[in-house]
Amino acid sequence: MNRREKQEALSDLSKRIEGSKAIVLTRFRGLNVEQMGSLRKRLREEKISYQVVKNTLMKIASKGTALEKLGPYLEGPTAIAFSYGDPIPLAKILSEFTKAQPSLEIKAGLIQGQLVSPDEVKALATMPSREILLGQILGTVQMSASRLAGAILSALQQIAGIIQGRVDQLESETSKVESGK
């Protein structure tokens, strides 16, 4: 790479780093071109970029960013996945791929600024997606709201029953007094 190409690569990496919510470093030694292409295609479907990067360029581009925490993992052949949205699809794809192709190894990740181990990336893969979690929360809130409404309605019915009982009691007392006249 000449100097201009390095500057362009650094600029591109810096933009990717700034816009990403999750970054996972992988070691891809032992994968053939077809397997790498298959992984890239699957990641692209989820709008996740995956590229092989020179470790020295990545260390330079990550200076002063949260990605600097990944510096110790930038050793040997490294490919980096950049996710700009929900990190769960990234974790799921990589975890599934490592099961089928053990040659791919997750080195470490950075999810919303937090350094995560390979086991934590795999654990993230078992979580339901953001949409499902939001749906579960909404369901819980709705259930709680309907229970609250039921409790309020029950209390109001009890109060209405007490008032009606008192009205009936007063009517019977009034009718006794009037019949005694």
C-alpha positions as CSV (number, residue, x, y, z in Angstrom):
1,M,0.0,0.0,0.0
2,N,1.3,3.4,-0.8
3,R,0.8,6.4,1.5
4,R,-2.4,7.6,-0.1
5,E,-4.0,4.1,0.0
6,K,-3.1,3.8,3.7
7,Q,-4.8,7.2,4.4
8,E,-7.9,6.1,2.6
9,A,-8.0,2.8,4.4
10,L,-7.5,4.6,7.8
11,S,-10.3,7.0,6.9
12,D,-12.6,4.2,6.0
13,L,-11.8,2.2,9.1
14,S,-12.4,5.3,11.3
15,K,-15.8,5.8,9.8
16,R,-16.7,2.2,10.3
17,I,-15.5,2.4,13.9
18,E,-17.5,5.5,14.7
19,G,-20.7,4.2,13.2
20,S,-20.7,0.7,14.7
21,K,-22.5,-0.5,17.7
22,A,-20.8,-3.9,17.9
23,I,-17.4,-5.0,16.6
24,V,-16.2,-8.6,16.8
25,L,-12.7,-9.7,15.9
26,T,-12.2,-13.2,14.4
27,R,-9.3,-15.4,13.5
28,F,-10.1,-17.0,10.1
29,R,-7.0,-19.1,9.5
30,G,-8.1,-22.4,7.9
31,L,-11.1,-21.1,6.0
32,N,-11.1,-21.3,2.3
33,V,-12.4,-18.6,-0.1
34,E,-15.8,-20.2,-0.5
35,Q,-16.3,-20.4,3.3
36,M,-15.3,-16.8,3.7
37,G,-17.6,-15.8,0.9
38,S,-20.5,-17.7,2.5
39,L,-19.9,-15.9,5.9
40,R,-19.6,-12.5,4.3
41,K,-22.9,-13.1,2.3
42,R,-24.7,-14.1,5.5
43,L,-23.4,-11.1,7.4
44,R,-24.2,-8.8,4.5
45,E,-27.9,-9.9,4.6
46,E,-28.0,-8.4,8.1
47,K,-26.2,-5.2,6.9
48,I,-23.0,-6.2,8.8
49,S,-19.7,-5.6,7.1
50,Y,-16.9,-8.1,7.5
51,Q,-13.4,-7.5,6.3
52,V,-9.8,-8.6,6.8
53,V,-7.7,-5.7,8.1
54,K,-4.1,-5.2,8.7
55,N,-3.6,-5.1,12.5
56,T,-1.3,-2.1,12.4
57,L,-3.8,-0.1,10.4
58,M,-6.5,-1.1,12.9
59,K,-4.4,-0.1,15.9
60,I,-3.8,3.3,14.3
61,A,-7.4,3.8,13.4
62,S,-8.6,2.8,16.8
63,K,-6.4,5.3,18.8
64,G,-8.6,7.4,21.0
65,T,-11.7,5.3,20.5
66,A,-13.3,2.6,22.6
67,L,-11.9,0.1,20.0
68,E,-8.5,0.7,21.6
69,K,-9.5,-1.9,24.2
70,L,-9.2,-4.6,21.4
71,G,-5.6,-3.8,20.8
72,P,-4.2,-6.9,22.5
73,Y,-6.4,-9.1,20.3
74,L,-5.0,-7.6,17.1
75,E,-2.5,-10.4,16.6
76,G,-2.2,-12.7,13.6
77,P,-4.7,-12.9,10.8
78,T,-7.7,-10.9,11.8
79,A,-11.1,-10.2,10.2
80,I,-13.4,-7.7,11.8
81,A,-17.2,-7.6,11.7
82,F,-18.9,-4.2,12.1
83,S,-22.5,-4.1,13.1
84,Y,-24.4,-0.8,12.9
85,G,-27.6,-2.0,14.5
86,D,-28.7,-4.7,16.9
87,P,-25.6,-6.8,17.9
88,I,-27.6,-10.0,18.4
89,P,-27.7,-11.0,14.7
90,L,-23.9,-10.6,14.5
91,A,-23.4,-12.8,17.5
92,K,-25.9,-15.4,16.2
93,I,-24.3,-15.6,12.7
94,L,-20.8,-15.9,14.0
95,S,-21.7,-18.5,16.7
96,E,-23.6,-20.6,14.1
97,F,-20.7,-20.3,11.7
98,T,-18.1,-21.4,14.3
99,K,-20.2,-24.5,15.0
100,A,-20.2,-25.5,11.4
101,Q,-16.6,-24.2,10.7
102,P,-14.5,-24.5,13.9
103,S,-11.6,-22.9,11.9
104,L,-13.3,-19.6,12.5
105,E,-12.5,-18.4,16.0
106,I,-14.0,-15.4,17.8
107,K,-11.2,-13.5,19.5
108,A,-13.1,-10.8,21.3
109,G,-15.7,-8.2,20.8
110,L,-16.7,-4.6,21.7
111,I,-20.4,-4.2,22.2
112,Q,-21.6,-0.6,22.8
113,G,-18.2,0.3,24.2
114,Q,-17.9,-2.8,26.4
115,L,-15.1,-5.4,25.9
116,V,-16.6,-8.9,25.7
117,S,-15.1,-12.3,25.6
118,P,-15.8,-15.0,23.0
119,D,-18.1,-16.8,25.5
120,E,-20.0,-13.5,26.1
121,V,-20.5,-13.1,22.3
122,K,-21.8,-16.7,22.1
123,A,-24.1,-16.0,25.1
124,L,-25.4,-13.0,23.3
125,A,-26.3,-15.2,20.4
126,T,-28.8,-17.1,22.6
127,M,-30.8,-14.0,23.5
128,P,-33.9,-13.2,21.6
129,S,-33.8,-10.3,19.2
130,R,-34.5,-6.7,20.3
131,E,-38.0,-6.8,18.7
132,I,-38.9,-10.0,20.6
133,L,-37.6,-8.5,23.9
134,L,-39.6,-5.3,23.3
135,G,-42.7,-7.4,22.6
136,Q,-42.2,-9.4,25.8
137,I,-41.8,-6.2,27.8
138,L,-44.9,-4.7,26.2
139,G,-46.8,-7.9,27.0
140,T,-45.8,-7.8,30.6
141,V,-46.8,-4.1,30.9
142,Q,-50.1,-4.8,29.2
143,M,-50.7,-7.8,31.5
144,S,-49.9,-5.7,34.6
145,A,-52.1,-2.9,33.3
146,S,-55.0,-5.3,32.8
147,R,-54.5,-6.8,36.3
148,L,-54.4,-3.3,37.8
149,A,-57.6,-2.4,35.9
150,G,-59.2,-5.6,37.2
151,A,-58.2,-4.8,40.8
152,I,-59.6,-1.3,40.5
153,L,-62.8,-2.6,38.9
154,S,-63.2,-5.2,41.7
155,A,-62.6,-2.5,44.4
156,L,-65.2,-0.2,42.7
157,Q,-67.7,-3.1,42.6
158,Q,-67.2,-3.8,46.3
159,I,-67.7,-0.1,47.0
160,A,-70.8,0.0,44.9
161,G,-72.1,-3.1,46.7
162,I,-71.5,-1.5,50.1
163,I,-73.3,1.7,49.0
164,Q,-76.2,-0.3,47.5
165,G,-76.4,-2.3,50.8
166,R,-76.6,0.9,52.8
167,V,-79.2,2.3,50.4
168,D,-81.3,-0.8,50.8
169,Q,-80.8,-0.7,54.6
170,L,-82.0,3.0,54.7
171,E,-85.0,2.2,52.5
172,S,-86.1,-0.6,54.7
173,E,-85.7,1.6,57.8
174,T,-87.7,4.3,56.1
175,S,-90.4,1.9,55.1
176,K,-90.6,0.5,58.7
177,V,-90.9,4.0,60.1
178,E,-93.6,5.0,57.6
179,S,-95.6,1.8,58.2
180,G,-95.4,2.4,62.0
181,K,-97.1,5.8,61.7
